[in-house]
Amino acid sequence: MAQKTQIEWTDATWNPVAGCIKVGAGCDNCYAERFAERWRGVPDHPYEFGFDLRLWPARLKQPRAWKRPRMIFVNSMSDLFQKEIPIEFVDQVFDAMEAADWHVYQVLTKRSSLMRNYTRRRYGAGKVPSHIWLGVSVEDGAHKSRIEHLKQIKSDALFISFEPLLAPVGEIDLRGVAWAIVGGESGPGARPMDGAWATEIRLMCERDSVAFFFKQWGGARPKSGGRTLDGEEWNGFPWQIVPNSILEALRS
């Protein structure tokens, strides 16, 4: 079944795909790769093949077996919109999310244009179902185009993960985005985050009425530097986009 997680902004993870191909500086110290490669060569382990891309069709039925509504991070160990994943399998993942619509699904990618193109193909002129949240990962100003691709998707449930935040992002228009998450890198060789970069994003979120969540400073361990920014904890969450049918269960 989907796994419990220590990620602060979700309840559980679900990985119908595992493994990924790096696409930029934000991937250099990938926590998922570091975890998966520990098990390479261990017979019958889910990560026997390390971080090589692998599809798990048997896991497609898992969300339907989980009856209590949850916030589910989809593919915490991969990226659903890799070119190497057959479009038919992406369809099956979306079919599974649509079938078990008492959960909220958080889908995060660095392949922003491919996600935009996929949603246009699947939903046409209609909106993405409100329980499927789509997000992009942006680590610095060089990758701001991902935000523009995201905003071209017809959905009220768009979010951005500025993690690991490796450099300032500069001026961005966040109108139409519901939620922003900011965090520093953690683990061996973690690159430091300047607080001014995070504060800049926080202020733009305030200006554009975007819920702001500060996850961590990062360091050798995820919680090495704590979770306060500018003297406060920031736990913003976009409750207004949670479907009414599952709102009460998620808040309880």
C-alpha positions as CSV (number, residue, x, y, z in Angstrom):
1,M,0.0,0.0,0.0
2,A,1.0,3.6,-0.2
3,Q,3.7,4.4,2.4
4,K,3.6,6.8,5.3
5,T,6.0,9.6,5.0
6,Q,7.9,12.2,7.0
7,I,7.3,14.8,4.2
8,E,5.5,17.6,6.1
9,W,3.2,18.6,3.3
10,T,1.6,15.3,2.5
11,D,0.3,12.2,4.3
12,A,1.6,9.3,2.2
13,T,3.5,8.4,-1.0
14,W,2.5,6.2,-3.9
15,N,5.0,5.0,-6.4
16,P,3.6,3.3,-9.5
17,V,6.9,4.4,-11.1
18,A,10.3,4.3,-9.6
19,G,13.7,5.6,-10.8
20,C,14.5,8.7,-12.8
21,I,16.8,10.4,-15.2
22,K,18.4,13.6,-14.1
23,V,17.5,16.9,-15.8
24,G,19.3,19.7,-14.0
25,A,21.2,21.0,-11.0
26,G,18.3,20.3,-8.7
27,C,18.7,16.6,-9.3
28,D,22.5,16.5,-8.5
29,N,22.0,15.3,-4.9
30,C,18.7,13.5,-5.3
31,Y,17.5,12.0,-2.1
32,A,15.5,9.3,-4.0
33,E,18.5,8.2,-5.9
34,R,20.6,8.0,-2.8
35,F,18.0,5.9,-1.1
36,A,17.4,3.5,-4.0
37,E,21.0,2.9,-4.8
38,R,21.6,1.6,-1.3
39,W,19.6,-1.5,-2.3
40,R,21.0,-2.1,-5.8
41,G,21.9,-5.8,-6.2
42,V,19.8,-7.0,-3.3
43,P,17.6,-9.8,-4.7
44,D,13.9,-9.3,-4.6
45,H,14.1,-5.8,-3.0
46,P,11.9,-3.2,-4.7
47,Y,15.1,-1.3,-5.5
48,E,17.1,-4.3,-6.6
49,F,17.9,-2.3,-9.7
50,G,18.8,0.9,-7.9
51,F,17.4,4.0,-9.4
52,D,16.9,2.6,-12.9
53,L,13.5,3.5,-14.3
54,R,10.9,0.9,-13.5
55,L,7.1,0.7,-13.9
56,W,5.0,-1.0,-11.2
57,P,1.6,-1.9,-12.8
58,A,0.7,-3.9,-9.7
59,R,0.7,-0.7,-7.7
60,L,-2.0,0.9,-9.8
61,K,-4.8,-0.6,-7.7
62,Q,-3.3,0.6,-4.4
63,P,-5.3,3.9,-4.0
64,R,-8.6,2.1,-4.2
65,A,-7.6,-0.1,-1.3
66,W,-7.0,2.9,1.0
67,K,-10.5,3.9,2.1
68,R,-9.8,6.8,4.4
69,P,-9.0,10.0,2.4
70,R,-5.3,10.9,2.3
71,M,-3.1,13.5,0.7
72,I,-0.9,11.4,-1.5
73,F,2.4,12.4,-3.1
74,V,2.5,10.6,-6.4
75,N,5.9,9.2,-7.4
76,S,8.1,10.5,-4.6
77,M,10.8,8.3,-6.1
78,S,10.4,9.3,-9.7
79,D,8.9,11.8,-12.2
80,L,5.7,10.7,-14.0
81,F,6.4,12.8,-17.1
82,Q,9.7,11.3,-18.2
83,K,9.8,10.8,-22.0
84,E,10.8,7.2,-21.3
85,I,7.5,6.3,-19.6
86,P,4.9,5.1,-22.2
87,I,2.0,7.5,-22.5
88,E,-0.3,4.5,-22.0
89,F,1.1,4.0,-18.5
90,V,0.7,7.6,-17.6
91,D,-3.0,7.2,-18.7
92,Q,-3.3,4.2,-16.3
93,V,-1.9,6.3,-13.4
94,F,-4.5,9.1,-14.1
95,D,-7.2,6.4,-14.5
96,A,-6.3,5.2,-11.0
97,M,-6.4,8.7,-9.5
98,E,-9.7,9.4,-11.1
99,A,-11.2,6.1,-9.9
100,A,-10.1,6.6,-6.3
101,D,-11.3,10.2,-6.1
102,W,-11.7,10.4,-2.3
103,H,-8.0,11.1,-2.1
104,V,-6.0,14.2,-3.1
105,Y,-3.1,13.5,-5.3
106,Q,0.0,15.7,-5.6
107,V,1.9,15.2,-8.8
108,L,5.2,17.0,-9.0
109,T,7.5,17.2,-12.1
110,K,10.4,19.0,-13.6
111,R,9.1,18.1,-17.1
112,S,6.6,21.0,-17.0
113,S,5.9,21.2,-20.8
114,L,5.3,17.5,-21.0
115,M,2.8,17.7,-18.1
116,R,1.0,20.6,-19.7
117,N,0.8,18.8,-23.0
118,Y,-0.5,15.7,-21.4
119,T,-3.3,17.5,-19.6
120,R,-4.3,19.2,-22.8
121,R,-4.5,15.8,-24.5
122,R,-6.4,14.1,-21.7
123,Y,-8.9,16.9,-20.7
124,G,-9.1,19.0,-23.8
125,A,-10.9,22.3,-23.0
126,G,-11.9,21.0,-19.5
127,K,-10.2,21.4,-16.2
128,V,-8.1,18.8,-14.5
129,P,-10.2,17.1,-11.7
130,S,-9.9,19.1,-8.5
131,H,-8.5,16.2,-6.5
132,I,-5.5,15.9,-8.7
133,W,-3.0,18.7,-7.9
134,L,-0.3,19.4,-10.4
135,G,3.0,21.0,-9.5
136,V,6.5,21.9,-10.7
137,S,9.8,21.8,-9.0
138,V,11.9,25.0,-9.5
139,E,15.4,25.3,-8.0
140,D,16.6,28.6,-9.3
141,G,15.8,31.5,-11.7
142,A,17.1,29.6,-14.7
143,H,14.1,27.3,-14.5
144,K,11.3,29.8,-14.1
145,S,9.8,28.7,-17.4
146,R,8.4,25.7,-15.6
147,I,6.1,28.1,-13.8
148,E,4.8,29.5,-17.0
149,H,4.1,26.0,-18.3
150,L,2.3,25.1,-15.1
151,K,0.0,28.2,-15.4
152,Q,-1.0,27.1,-18.9
153,I,-2.8,24.1,-17.3
154,K,-6.5,24.4,-16.7
155,S,-6.7,23.7,-13.0
156,D,-7.4,25.5,-9.7
157,A,-5.0,23.2,-7.9
158,L,-1.5,24.2,-9.1
159,F,1.5,24.3,-6.8
160,I,5.3,24.9,-6.9
161,S,8.0,23.3,-4.9
162,F,11.1,25.5,-4.6
163,E,13.2,22.7,-3.3
164,P,16.0,22.4,-3.2
165,L,16.3,26.2,-3.5
166,L,19.8,26.7,-4.9
167,A,19.7,30.3,-6.0
168,P,17.4,33.3,-6.2
169,V,14.4,32.9,-8.6
170,G,13.9,36.6,-9.2
171,E,10.6,38.2,-10.0
172,I,7.8,35.8,-10.8
173,D,4.0,36.1,-11.3
174,L,2.3,33.6,-9.0
175,R,-1.2,34.6,-9.8
176,G,-3.2,31.4,-10.5
177,V,-1.0,29.3,-8.3
178,A,-2.5,28.0,-5.1
179,W,0.5,26.9,-3.1
180,A,4.3,27.3,-2.8
181,I,6.7,25.1,-0.8
182,V,10.2,26.2,-0.1
183,G,13.1,24.2,1.3
184,G,16.8,23.9,1.4
185,E,18.8,20.8,0.3
186,S,19.7,18.1,2.8
187,G,22.0,15.1,2.9
188,P,25.7,14.6,2.0
189,G,27.1,17.6,0.1
190,A,24.0,19.7,0.7
191,R,24.3,23.1,-0.9
192,P,23.3,26.0,1.4
193,M,20.2,28.1,0.9
194,D,20.3,31.9,1.5
195,G,17.4,33.1,3.6
196,A,17.0,36.1,1.4
197,W,16.0,33.8,-1.5
198,A,13.2,32.2,0.6
199,T,12.0,35.5,1.9
200,E,11.7,36.9,-1.6
201,I,9.4,34.0,-2.5
202,R,7.4,34.4,0.7
203,L,6.8,38.1,-0.1
204,M,5.7,37.3,-3.6
205,C,3.3,34.7,-2.2
206,E,1.8,37.3,0.1
207,R,1.4,39.8,-2.8
208,D,-0.3,37.2,-5.1
209,S,-2.4,35.5,-2.4
210,V,-0.6,32.2,-2.5
211,A,-0.4,29.8,0.5
212,F,3.3,29.6,1.6
213,F,4.9,26.6,3.3
214,F,8.5,26.7,4.5
215,K,9.6,23.1,4.8
216,Q,13.2,23.3,6.1
217,W,16.6,25.0,5.9
218,G,18.3,21.6,5.1
219,G,21.9,20.7,5.8
220,A,23.5,17.3,6.7
221,R,20.0,16.2,7.8
222,P,16.6,17.6,6.7
223,K,16.0,19.2,10.1
224,S,19.5,20.4,10.8
225,G,18.5,24.0,10.5
226,G,15.0,23.9,11.7
227,R,11.8,25.3,10.0
228,T,11.6,28.9,11.0
229,L,12.0,31.7,8.5
230,D,12.1,35.3,9.5
231,G,11.4,34.3,13.0
232,E,8.2,32.3,12.2
233,E,7.1,28.9,11.1
234,W,5.2,29.1,7.8
235,N,2.6,26.3,7.4
236,G,0.4,27.7,4.7
237,F,-1.9,25.3,3.0
238,P,-4.5,25.8,0.2
239,W,-7.6,24.5,2.0
240,Q,-9.7,26.4,-0.4
241,I,-8.9,24.0,-3.3
242,V,-9.5,20.8,-1.4
243,P,-12.8,19.3,-2.7
244,N,-15.6,19.6,-0.2
245,S,-16.3,15.9,-0.3
246,I,-13.0,15.1,1.4
247,L,-12.2,18.4,3.2
248,E,-13.5,17.3,6.6
249,A,-11.7,13.9,6.5
250,L,-8.3,15.6,5.7
251,R,-8.7,18.2,8.4
252,S,-9.5,15.6,11.1
